[in-house]
């Protein structure tokens, strides 16, 4: 079992280039290309804002190729990517095609493209149908992800696109294409109020499940912490993955673990990330 991690939380402190170096030196096999800087959204104004990041301009493909080479120089490859969101913002929706192209340039085989939280499987399928020709041209599968909304009165998660096992599978079947797969976010599936579990989602999705976002939480909030640090039962999840013959990677999305620590302490944090993910992978292999 190969292990990977998102790089956004690391890159915000030390930049993408150093983030990939740290991920490699910490012991990960792959890196997950976080492309959120491609389209940064200001919730207060409802507009995108310019950051000057290479992913926002005409140099995005050259930047993706540069990151790919840095990974290769340190002995790791890009296994998957994550497009910017929320897709309900027209400018961010437009950026999805650029994200698929950059994912391909970096070497990723899967790119996570969020569904619109508020749309049905059939409505979201229309968006994915528009993106599929580009995905096939670039040789990158699109993965949809289980999402959540928030109830401000009950203070718990509310249903959203793909948030329960049935709705998740309905999204997959509405598109019904081998280039459209599932990325299960373990933490999202365990949030209170969504009436599902990661184990149920795994068994329901079966071989449609080809990517993971792994992190821990208190089974209430979207905590995005290291496995084994909070309340999720990873033993049951690993067994379910083994039951369906999961053969994708173990990709960590514990982006709050790095937090705002000083730059000189980031590498030690990445090493802790690798240690917890490798433990999960070893447990899976031992089953």
C-alpha positions in Angstrom: 0.0 0.0 0.0 1.4 3.4 -1.1 0.9 6.5 1.0 0.5 10.1 -0.1 -0.5 13.4 1.4 -2.0 16.7 0.4 0.6 19.5 0.2 -1.6 22.6 0.7 -1.1 22.8 4.4 2.7 22.5 4.0 3.0 24.8 1.0 1.2 27.7 2.7 4.2 28.0 5.0 7.2 26.8 2.9 5.9 26.8 -0.6 5.0 23.9 -3.0 8.6 23.1 -3.9 9.8 22.7 -0.4 6.6 20.9 0.5 7.3 18.1 -2.0 10.8 17.8 -0.8 9.6 17.4 2.8 6.9 14.9 1.8 9.6 12.8 0.1 12.1 13.0 2.9 9.4 12.1 5.5 8.8 8.8 3.7 5.7 9.3 1.6 5.5 7.5 -1.7 3.5 10.2 -3.5 2.2 13.7 -3.2 -1.3 15.0 -3.8 -1.3 18.2 -5.9 -3.5 20.8 -4.1 -4.6 23.4 -6.6 -6.6 25.7 -4.4 -4.5 28.7 -5.3 -5.7 28.4 -8.9 -9.0 30.2 -7.9 -9.1 31.7 -4.4 -12.6 32.7 -3.3 -13.4 35.5 -0.8 -16.6 34.5 1.0 -17.2 38.1 2.2 -17.2 39.6 -1.2 -18.3 36.6 -3.3 -15.4 37.3 -5.7 -12.1 35.7 -6.6 -9.0 37.6 -5.5 -5.6 37.7 -7.1 -2.8 36.1 -5.2 0.0 36.2 -7.8 0.4 32.4 -7.5 1.8 30.6 -10.6 -1.4 28.5 -10.8 -3.5 31.6 -11.5 -1.7 32.6 -14.7 -0.4 31.4 -18.0 2.6 29.7 -16.3 0.4 27.1 -14.5 1.4 24.2 -16.8 5.1 25.1 -16.5 4.7 25.3 -12.7 3.0 21.8 -12.7 5.8 20.3 -14.7 8.4 21.9 -12.4 6.7 20.4 -9.4 6.6 17.0 -11.1 10.3 17.1 -11.7 11.1 18.1 -8.1 9.1 15.1 -7.0 11.0 12.8 -9.4 14.3 14.3 -8.2 13.4 13.2 -4.7 12.0 9.8 -5.8 8.3 10.4 -5.5 5.4 11.0 -8.0 2.1 12.8 -7.9 -0.7 10.3 -7.5 -3.7 12.5 -7.4 -4.8 16.1 -7.4 -7.5 18.4 -6.0 -9.2 21.1 -8.0 -10.3 24.4 -6.5 -13.8 24.8 -5.0 -16.7 25.6 -4.5 -17.8 24.8 -8.0 -21.1 26.8 -7.6 -18.9 29.9 -8.2 -18.8 30.3 -12.0 -15.2 31.4 -12.1 -14.1 28.4 -10.0 -16.2 26.1 -12.2 -14.4 27.5 -15.2 -11.1 26.6 -13.5 -11.8 22.9 -13.4 -10.6 22.3 -16.9 -7.3 24.1 -16.1 -7.1 21.9 -13.0 -7.4 18.7 -15.0 -4.7 19.8 -17.4 -2.4 20.7 -14.6 -3.1 17.4 -12.8 -2.0 15.6 -16.0 1.2 17.7 -16.3 2.1 16.9 -12.7 1.5 13.1 -13.4 -1.7 12.6 -11.4 -4.0 9.8 -12.4 -7.0 11.1 -10.5 -8.3 14.7 -9.9 -10.9 15.4 -7.2 -13.6 17.7 -8.4 -16.2 18.6 -5.8 -19.8 18.3 -6.6 -22.1 21.3 -6.0 -23.3 20.7 -2.4 -26.8 21.8 -3.2 -27.5 19.9 -6.4 -28.9 16.4 -7.1 -26.9 13.6 -8.7 -28.5 14.4 -12.1 -27.8 18.1 -11.8 -24.2 17.5 -10.8 -23.8 14.9 -13.6 -24.3 17.7 -16.2 -21.2 19.5 -14.8 -19.2 16.3 -14.9 -20.4 15.5 -18.5 -18.9 18.8 -19.6 -15.6 18.0 -17.9 -15.2 14.4 -19.0 -13.9 15.1 -22.6 -11.1 17.1 -21.0 -10.4 14.4 -18.5 -10.2 11.8 -21.2 -8.0 14.0 -23.4 -5.6 14.4 -20.5 -5.8 10.8 -19.2 -6.9 11.9 -15.7 -10.0 10.4 -14.0 -12.4 12.7 -12.2 -13.3 11.7 -8.6 -16.3 13.1 -6.9 -16.2 13.5 -3.1 -18.7 13.2 -0.3 -19.6 16.6 1.1 -21.5 18.2 3.9 -23.5 21.3 4.9 -23.9 22.8 8.4 -27.0 23.2 10.6 -26.4 26.4 12.6 -29.2 25.6 15.0 -28.4 21.9 15.8 -24.7 22.6 15.3 -24.1 19.4 13.3 -23.7 18.4 9.6 -26.5 18.6 7.1 -26.8 16.4 4.0 -25.1 17.6 0.9 -24.1 16.0 -2.4 -22.7 12.5 -1.9 -22.9 12.9 1.9 -24.5 9.5 2.4 -23.8 6.1 0.8 -26.9 6.0 -1.4 -26.5 9.6 -2.7 -22.8 9.0 -3.3 -23.5 5.9 -5.4 -26.4 7.8 -7.2 -23.9 10.4 -8.3 -21.5 7.8 -9.7 -24.3 6.0 -11.6 -25.8 9.2 -12.9 -22.5 9.7 -14.8 -21.7 6.1 -15.4 -18.3 6.4 -17.0 -15.0 4.7 -16.3 -13.3 8.1 -16.1 -15.6 9.1 -13.2 -14.9 7.5 -9.8 -15.3 8.0 -6.1 -12.9 9.6 -3.6 -14.2 8.8 -0.1 -13.4 11.5 2.5 -13.2 9.3 5.7 -13.8 12.2 8.1 -16.8 13.6 6.2 -18.5 10.2 6.3 -18.2 10.1 10.1 -19.7 13.5 10.9 -22.8 13.6 13.1 -26.0 14.4 11.2 -25.2 12.7 7.9 -26.7 9.3 8.9 -23.9 7.2 7.3 -20.5 5.8 8.1 -17.2 5.4 6.2 -17.7 1.6 6.4 -21.2 1.9 4.8 -19.9 4.1 2.0 -17.0 1.7 1.3 -19.3 -1.3 1.0 -21.8 0.6 -1.1 -19.3 2.1 -3.5 -17.3 -1.1 -4.1 -14.9 -0.9 -7.0 -16.1 2.7 -7.8 -13.9 3.7 -4.8 -10.5 4.5 -6.2 -9.2 7.3 -4.0 -9.3 8.4 -0.3 -9.0 11.5 1.8 -7.9 10.1 5.2 -8.1 12.1 8.4 -9.6 11.8 11.9 -12.3 13.7 13.8 -14.5 13.6 16.9 -17.3 12.1 14.8 -19.0 15.5 14.9 -16.8 18.2 13.3 -14.7 18.2 10.2 -11.4 18.2 12.1 -8.9 17.0 9.5 -6.5 15.6 12.1 -4.1 12.7 12.1 -5.4 9.2 12.2 -5.5 7.7 15.7 -5.6 11.2 17.3 -9.4 11.4 17.7 -12.4 9.1 17.6 -12.8 7.3 14.2 -12.6 3.5 14.2 -9.9 2.9 11.6 -9.8 -0.9 12.3 -13.4 -1.2 10.9 -12.6 1.1 8.0 -9.5 -0.9 7.0 -11.4 -4.2 7.2 -14.1 -2.7 4.9 -11.4 -1.5 2.4 -9.9 -5.0 2.4 -13.4 -6.5 1.9 -13.9 -4.6 -1.4 -10.3 -5.2 -2.6 -9.4 -1.5 -2.5 -6.3 -1.1 -4.6 -5.9 2.7 -4.6 -3.5 4.7 -2.4 -3.8 5.9 1.2 -3.9 9.7 0.8 -3.8 11.8 3.9 -5.8 15.0 4.2 -5.0 15.9 7.8 -4.3 19.5 6.8 -4.9 21.0 10.2 -2.0 19.1 11.7 0.5 21.5 10.3 -1.5 24.5 11.4 0.4 27.7 11.7 3.6 26.3 13.1 6.9 28.1 12.4 8.7 27.1 9.2 11.5 25.4 11.1 9.0 23.0 12.7 7.1 22.0 9.5 9.3 19.1 8.5 8.8 17.4 11.9 5.1 17.8 11.4 5.3 16.2 8.0 7.2 13.3 9.5 4.4 12.8 12.0 1.9 12.7 9.1 4.0 10.1 7.3 4.3 8.0 10.5 0.5 7.8 11.1 -0.3 7.1 7.4 2.3 4.4 7.2 0.9 2.8 10.3 -2.5 2.6 8.6 -1.0 1.1 5.5 0.9 -1.5 7.5 -2.3 -2.4 9.4 -4.1 -2.8 6.0 -1.4 -5.0 4.7 -1.5 -7.2 7.8 -5.2 -8.0 7.4 
